[in-house]
Amino acid sequence: MKNKISLWVLFMLITAMFFSTSVVAIIIQKQNRRTSYDIVRKTFHIMMKDIEEKQKELLSSSRQMAVSDDMGSNVRYVAESKLQVDFSIMKVAYENISESIYHIAQNANVWKVAAYDADGDLIAFYLSENQKIFLGYVHRIPSVKYEII
């Protein structure tokens, strides 16, 4: 009888410990999930703020690019003349656009910039990749020609 009572008390003690451990584990899991969710949410908000700031900087840089060094008139000239004028005549305009793009990209600290005409055709580009810089333009007469400066 004494052994049965001892075993019963031991069984009840183990059962109580099991249930209390289970409850504590569930509570901790919920707290960890909530904490993890809060951390992810805060990180997401920080990333969104950084992206918004970068968008504002890029918008400012693109506006600067549009008005700098008479780039707008150069782009308009290239767009209007792209299928009619020989490359040798257009070369100076292409180089001016490319140089403007280069300076804007350096000031904005971006790795890729491109200028397109109203038809969506590439005019000039800047690409910085693996410590190398590619700067150039595209002419379409008599055939498509990519010139890397």
trRosetta pair geometry for C-beta under 8 A, 3 or more apart (Angstrom, degrees):
i j d omega theta_ij theta_ji phi_ij phi_ji
1 4 5.6 -50 -148 32 33 112
1 5 6.5 31 154 -16 65 103
2 5 5.9 -54 -151 36 32 109
2 6 6.3 32 151 -18 65 108
3 6 5.6 -55 -146 39 32 112
3 7 6.1 31 155 -18 67 106
4 7 5.8 -54 -145 39 30 109
4 8 6.1 31 154 -21 64 107
5 8 5.6 -53 -144 37 30 112
5 9 6.3 30 155 -18 65 105
6 9 5.8 -53 -146 37 29 109
6 10 6.2 29 153 -18 63 109
7 10 5.6 -55 -145 40 31 113
7 11 6.1 35 153 -22 66 106
8 11 5.6 -51 -145 36 30 113
8 12 6.3 29 155 -17 63 106
9 12 5.8 -54 -146 39 30 110
9 13 6.2 32 153 -21 64 108
10 13 5.6 -54 -146 36 30 113
10 14 6.3 28 156 -16 64 106
11 14 5.9 -55 -146 38 28 108
11 15 6.2 29 154 -19 64 109
12 15 5.6 -53 -143 38 30 113
12 16 6.2 31 156 -20 64 106
13 16 5.8 -53 -145 36 28 110
13 17 6.3 27 154 -17 62 107
14 17 5.7 -55 -147 38 30 112
14 18 6.2 35 152 -23 65 105
15 18 5.6 -52 -147 33 30 114
15 19 6.4 24 157 -13 65 106
16 19 6.0 -56 -146 40 30 106
16 20 6.1 24 157 -15 65 110
17 20 5.9 -57 -140 42 28 107
17 21 6.0 30 158 -20 64 109
18 21 5.9 -58 -147 38 25 110
18 22 6.3 27 154 -20 62 108
19 22 5.6 -53 -146 35 32 113
19 23 6.3 31 155 -18 65 105
20 23 5.7 -51 -146 36 33 111
20 24 6.3 33 154 -17 65 106
21 24 5.7 -55 -145 39 30 111
21 25 6.2 33 154 -21 65 107
22 25 5.7 -55 -147 36 29 112
22 26 6.4 28 155 -18 64 105
23 26 5.8 -54 -149 35 31 110
23 27 6.4 30 154 -18 65 107
24 27 5.7 -55 -147 38 31 111
24 28 6.2 30 156 -17 66 108
25 28 5.8 -55 -144 39 29 110
25 29 6.2 33 155 -23 64 107
26 29 5.7 -53 -147 34 30 114
26 30 6.5 29 155 -17 64 104
27 30 5.9 -56 -152 36 30 109
27 31 6.4 28 152 -16 65 107
28 31 5.6 -55 -146 39 33 111
28 32 6.1 33 155 -19 67 107
29 32 5.8 -55 -146 38 29 110
29 33 6.3 31 154 -21 64 106
30 33 5.6 -52 -146 35 30 112
30 34 6.3 30 155 -17 64 107
31 34 5.7 -55 -147 38 30 111
31 35 6.1 29 154 -18 65 108
32 35 5.6 -54 -143 40 31 111
32 36 6.1 33 156 -20 65 107
33 36 5.8 -54 -145 37 28 111
33 37 6.3 31 154 -20 63 106
34 37 5.7 -53 -148 35 29 113
34 38 6.5 30 153 -19 63 105
35 38 5.7 -54 -149 35 32 111
35 39 6.4 31 153 -18 65 105
36 39 5.7 -54 -148 36 32 111
36 40 6.3 30 155 -16 66 106
37 40 5.8 -56 -146 39 30 109
37 41 6.1 31 154 -20 65 109
38 41 5.7 -55 -144 38 29 112
38 42 6.3 28 157 -17 65 106
39 42 5.9 -55 -146 38 29 108
39 43 6.2 29 155 -18 64 109
40 43 5.7 -56 -146 39 30 112
40 44 6.2 34 153 -23 64 106
41 44 5.6 -53 -149 34 29 114
41 45 6.5 29 153 -18 63 104
42 45 5.7 -53 -150 35 33 111
42 46 6.5 34 152 -19 65 104
43 46 5.6 -53 -149 35 33 112
43 47 6.4 32 153 -18 66 105
44 47 5.7 -55 -148 38 31 111
44 48 6.3 32 153 -20 65 106
45 48 5.6 -51 -145 36 32 113
45 49 6.5 36 154 -20 64 102
46 49 5.8 -53 -151 34 31 112
46 50 6.5 31 151 -17 64 105
47 50 5.6 -54 -149 37 34 113
47 51 6.3 34 152 -19 66 105
48 51 5.6 -52 -146 37 32 112
48 52 6.3 36 153 -21 65 104
49 52 5.7 -53 -148 35 31 112
49 53 6.4 31 153 -18 64 104
50 53 5.7 -54 -149 36 31 111
50 54 6.3 30 153 -18 65 106
51 54 5.6 -54 -146 38 32 111
51 55 6.3 37 152 -22 65 104
52 55 5.6 -51 -148 34 31 114
52 56 6.5 33 153 -19 64 102
53 56 5.7 -53 -151 34 33 111
53 57 6.4 32 151 -17 65 105
54 57 5.6 -53 -148 38 34 112
54 58 6.2 32 154 -17 67 106
55 58 5.7 -55 -144 40 30 109
55 59 6.1 33 155 -21 65 106
56 59 5.7 -53 -145 36 29 112
56 60 6.3 31 154 -18 63 106
57 60 5.7 -56 -149 38 30 111
57 61 6.2 28 153 -17 65 108
57 108 6.2 141 151 -149 101 92
58 61 5.5 -53 -143 39 32 111
58 62 6.1 32 156 -20 66 105
58 108 6.6 86 -102 -170 56 137
58 110 6.9 82 -105 -75 97 142
59 62 5.8 -52 -143 36 29 108
59 63 6.5 31 154 -18 62 104
60 63 5.8 -55 -151 36 30 111
60 64 6.3 31 150 -19 64 106
61 64 5.4 -53 -147 37 33 113
61 65 6.2 38 151 -24 66 104
61 104 5.4 123 -178 -176 98 100
61 107 6.8 170 -122 92 109 100
61 108 3.8 20 -103 -83 156 135
61 110 7.3 163 104 -10 167 130
62 65 5.3 -47 -145 34 34 116
62 66 6.5 40 152 -25 63 101
62 104 7.9 91 -88 176 35 142
63 66 5.6 -51 -151 29 33 113
63 67 6.8 5 160 3 64 107
64 67 6.5 -74 -151 48 29 92
64 68 5.5 34 159 -38 70 117
64 104 6.2 162 96 -119 106 108
64 107 7.8 -74 104 88 153 143
65 68 5.9 -50 -127 25 25 114
65 71 6.2 -59 165 72 61 165
65 100 6.3 119 -150 147 76 105
65 101 6.8 49 -144 -100 124 56
65 104 4.4 17 -84 -97 101 165
65 113 7.6 -166 -105 -170 158 135
65 115 7.7 -150 155 -87 127 107
66 71 6.4 -136 -153 81 21 116
66 72 5.6 47 177 -70 70 102
67 71 7.2 34 67 40 5 98
67 72 6.6 2 -97 -22 41 119
68 71 5.6 30 72 -8 66 119
68 100 5.4 156 99 -150 109 112
68 103 7.4 -136 144 84 153 125
68 104 6.8 174 35 -66 153 109
69 74 7.9 -6 117 -6 89 137
69 96 6.3 -163 143 -179 122 98
69 99 7.3 -99 137 94 172 102
69 100 4.7 -147 52 -91 132 115
70 73 5.0 -34 176 38 92 113
70 74 6.1 100 118 -24 82 97
70 96 7.5 -24 77 161 93 139
71 74 5.4 -58 -148 40 38 113
71 75 6.0 37 156 -20 72 104
71 96 7.3 -167 -101 134 67 96
71 97 6.0 105 -142 -115 91 69
71 100 4.7 -168 -84 130 125 172
71 115 7.7 -123 177 -118 119 150
72 75 5.9 -54 -146 36 28 108
72 76 6.3 28 154 -18 63 108
73 76 5.5 -52 -145 38 34 114
73 77 6.2 39 153 -23 65 105
74 77 5.6 -53 -147 35 30 113
74 78 6.3 27 155 -16 65 106
74 93 4.7 171 -155 -159 93 89
74 96 5.2 -139 -112 91 157 122
74 97 5.1 -166 123 -62 132 94
74 100 7.9 155 49 3 148 143
75 78 5.8 -54 -146 39 31 109
75 79 6.1 31 155 -20 65 109
75 97 6.3 111 -71 -110 76 128
75 115 6.1 -119 -106 170 121 127
75 117 6.6 176 177 -100 91 72
75 123 6.2 150 -131 60 83 177
76 79 5.8 -56 -144 38 28 111
76 80 6.2 21 159 -14 64 110
77 80 6.1 -62 -147 40 25 105
77 81 6.0 -8 165 7 64 120
77 90 8.0 174 129 -129 101 88
77 93 5.5 -121 91 -132 126 153
78 81 6.3 -76 -137 53 23 92
78 82 5.8 51 162 -68 66 92
78 90 6.3 98 -114 -159 81 118
78 93 5.4 -178 -63 129 97 131
78 94 6.8 109 -105 -75 133 70
78 97 6.9 -28 -20 -33 151 151
78 117 6.8 -135 101 -79 94 119
78 123 5.4 91 116 -141 146 124
79 82 6.1 -20 -138 -19 23 117
79 117 3.6 149 -106 -140 108 127
79 118 6.0 74 -163 12 149 88
79 119 7.3 158 -152 7 103 97
79 121 7.9 147 -121 57 81 109
79 123 7.3 -59 -66 -82 78 130
81 84 5.4 -94 -155 58 60 98
81 85 4.0 2 173 5 114 125
81 89 8.0 -100 158 104 144 117
81 90 6.3 -177 107 -90 124 118
82 85 7.6 -29 -77 38 11 89
82 90 7.8 89 -103 -123 50 160
82 117 7.0 -102 -28 -33 147 163
82 121 7.0 130 161 94 169 149
82 123 8.0 -105 -92 -107 129 90
82 139 7.4 -161 -148 -147 78 58
82 140 5.3 45 166 34 97 119
82 141 7.3 165 163 -20 49 102
83 140 6.2 -34 -88 95 65 122
83 141 6.3 136 -145 -65 33 110
84 141 7.2 -105 35 -67 10 156
85 89 5.0 -98 172 78 111 129
85 90 5.4 122 106 -49 117 108
85 141 6.9 153 73 40 37 152
86 89 5.2 89 67 7 81 103
86 90 7.2 -172 94 1 41 94
86 141 6.4 -111 -107 105 37 123
87 90 5.8 -73 -145 48 33 102
87 91 6.1 58 157 -59 70 90
87 139 4.7 89 -109 143 98 165
87 141 6.6 -165 -45 75 77 83
87 145 6.5 -15 -97 58 144 148
88 91 5.9 -22 -147 -13 29 120
90 93 5.3 -61 -166 44 64 112
90 94 5.8 65 139 -25 87 104
90 139 6.2 143 84 -116 136 121
91 94 5.6 -58 -149 37 32 112
91 95 6.2 29 156 -18 68 107
92 95 5.8 -55 -146 38 30 110
92 96 6.4 33 154 -21 64 105
93 96 5.7 -52 -148 35 31 112
93 97 6.5 31 154 -17 64 105
94 97 5.9 -57 -151 37 30 110
94 98 6.2 29 153 -19 66 109
94 123 7.5 -152 -121 170 78 85
94 124 6.3 158 -161 -80 72 112
94 137 3.9 177 -168 94 111 170
94 139 6.8 -59 -75 -62 150 102
94 147 7.1 65 141 58 147 133
95 98 5.6 -54 -143 38 32 113
95 99 6.2 33 157 -19 66 105
95 137 7.5 -104 -63 -6 40 141
95 149 7.1 117 -122 -95 82 138
96 99 5.9 -54 -145 37 28 109
96 100 6.4 30 155 -19 63 106
97 100 5.8 -57 -151 36 30 112
97 101 6.4 31 152 -19 65 106
97 115 5.8 -113 177 52 118 160
97 123 6.1 -58 144 131 160 118
97 124 4.4 169 119 -7 113 153
97 137 6.6 94 76 -99 115 128
98 101 5.6 -54 -149 36 31 112
98 102 6.3 36 151 -24 65 104
98 124 4.6 -141 -78 -158 71 132
98 125 8.0 -11 -118 46 87 35
98 126 7.4 139 -158 -66 70 89
98 135 5.4 108 -179 166 110 100
98 136 6.4 -16 -120 -137 135 6
98 137 5.4 -99 -60 -45 116 105
98 149 5.8 126 144 -10 153 144
99 102 5.5 -50 -148 32 33 116
99 103 6.5 29 156 -16 65 104
100 103 6.0 -56 -149 37 31 107
100 104 6.3 28 155 -15 65 109
101 104 5.9 -59 -146 40 29 110
101 105 6.1 30 157 -21 66 109
101 113 5.0 179 -170 108 98 125
101 114 7.7 32 -144 -108 142 18
101 115 6.0 -116 -79 -25 127 112
101 124 5.5 -170 -10 118 149 118
101 125 7.2 -140 148 -162 160 9
101 126 4.7 -174 136 -25 109 119
101 135 7.3 162 87 -143 110 99
102 105 5.9 -59 -148 36 26 110
102 106 6.4 24 156 -17 63 108
102 126 5.5 165 -88 -104 56 134
102 133 7.8 69 -133 173 103 133
102 135 5.4 7 -80 -120 113 142
103 106 5.8 -54 -146 37 30 110
103 107 6.3 25 157 -14 65 109
104 107 5.9 -60 -146 41 30 107
104 108 5.9 13 161 -6 68 115
104 113 6.4 142 91 -142 108 168
105 108 6.1 -62 -136 48 25 100
105 110 5.3 -98 -146 64 73 89
105 111 7.8 96 -169 -102 112 5
105 112 7.8 -155 -130 83 125 3
105 113 4.5 -131 -79 -3 110 134
105 126 4.5 -133 -28 111 159 152
105 128 7.2 160 154 -18 130 117
106 109 7.5 21 -180 -72 29 47
108 113 7.8 105 56 -72 134 129
110 113 6.0 96 93 -54 125 96
111 127 7.0 27 155 -157 72 53
111 128 4.7 -113 -145 62 68 93
111 129 6.9 87 -179 -71 114 64
112 125 7.8 -20 -164 -170 76 95
112 126 6.9 166 -148 91 33 70
112 127 5.3 15 -110 -112 80 71
112 128 7.4 -133 -59 28 53 70
113 125 7.0 164 90 -156 56 51
113 126 4.4 13 52 49 95 109
114 122 6.1 -56 -173 -133 120 96
114 124 7.2 175 -153 92 55 49
114 125 4.5 -8 -108 -108 84 85
114 126 7.4 -154 -69 27 49 63
115 122 7.7 98 77 -161 51 57
115 123 4.6 -53 101 61 96 110
115 124 4.7 18 40 51 112 87
115 125 7.4 -144 21 -69 67 47
116 120 5.6 -7 175 -147 133 33
116 121 6.3 149 -157 71 82 32
116 122 5.8 -49 -101 -96 79 40
116 123 6.2 165 -113 0 21 90
117 120 7.3 -54 71 12 66 18
117 121 5.2 -3 38 55 106 88
117 123 5.7 105 -40 -52 86 115
121 138 7.5 -130 160 91 94 132
121 140 7.5 -27 179 -49 146 141
122 125 6.4 -8 -170 -48 119 111
122 138 5.0 70 100 16 96 143
123 137 6.2 -23 153 -148 57 93
123 138 6.5 -131 -141 46 18 89
124 136 6.9 -164 -149 107 68 37
124 137 4.2 -29 -100 -100 80 87
124 138 7.4 -154 -75 11 38 72
125 134 7.4 -3 110 114 102 95
125 135 7.3 -167 95 -141 57 40
125 136 6.0 -5 56 62 87 73
125 137 7.3 165 15 -88 68 40
125 138 7.9 47 -7 -22 105 99
126 133 7.3 -21 -165 -168 84 94
126 134 7.3 154 -158 86 37 59
126 135 5.2 4 -110 -107 74 81
127 133 7.3 155 84 -157 50 48
127 134 4.4 -6 60 58 99 104
127 135 7.8 -167 27 -68 62 46
128 132 7.2 172 -152 86 51 43
128 133 5.1 -15 -102 -103 79 75
128 134 7.7 -165 -73 23 34 68
129 132 5.9 -24 71 62 67 89
129 134 7.3 -5 22 3 102 109
134 148 5.9 -55 -157 -140 86 114
135 148 7.0 106 69 -162 45 65
135 149 4.7 -45 95 53 97 107
136 146 6.0 52 140 176 142 82
136 147 5.2 -180 -159 92 102 53
136 148 4.2 -59 -73 -102 134 45
136 149 5.5 178 -88 -4 61 75
137 146 7.7 176 89 -150 33 53
137 147 5.5 -8 57 56 76 100
137 149 7.8 47 -1 -33 87 105
138 144 6.6 -16 -170 -163 103 88
138 145 7.0 152 -157 78 54 49
138 146 5.5 -22 -101 -99 78 66
138 147 7.7 -179 -85 17 29 75
139 144 7.6 157 86 -151 45 40
139 145 4.8 -14 62 59 90 102
139 147 7.0 31 1 -11 104 114
140 143 7.5 -69 -169 163 47 19
140 144 5.4 -10 -117 -95 66 64
140 145 7.5 -157 -75 19 22 74
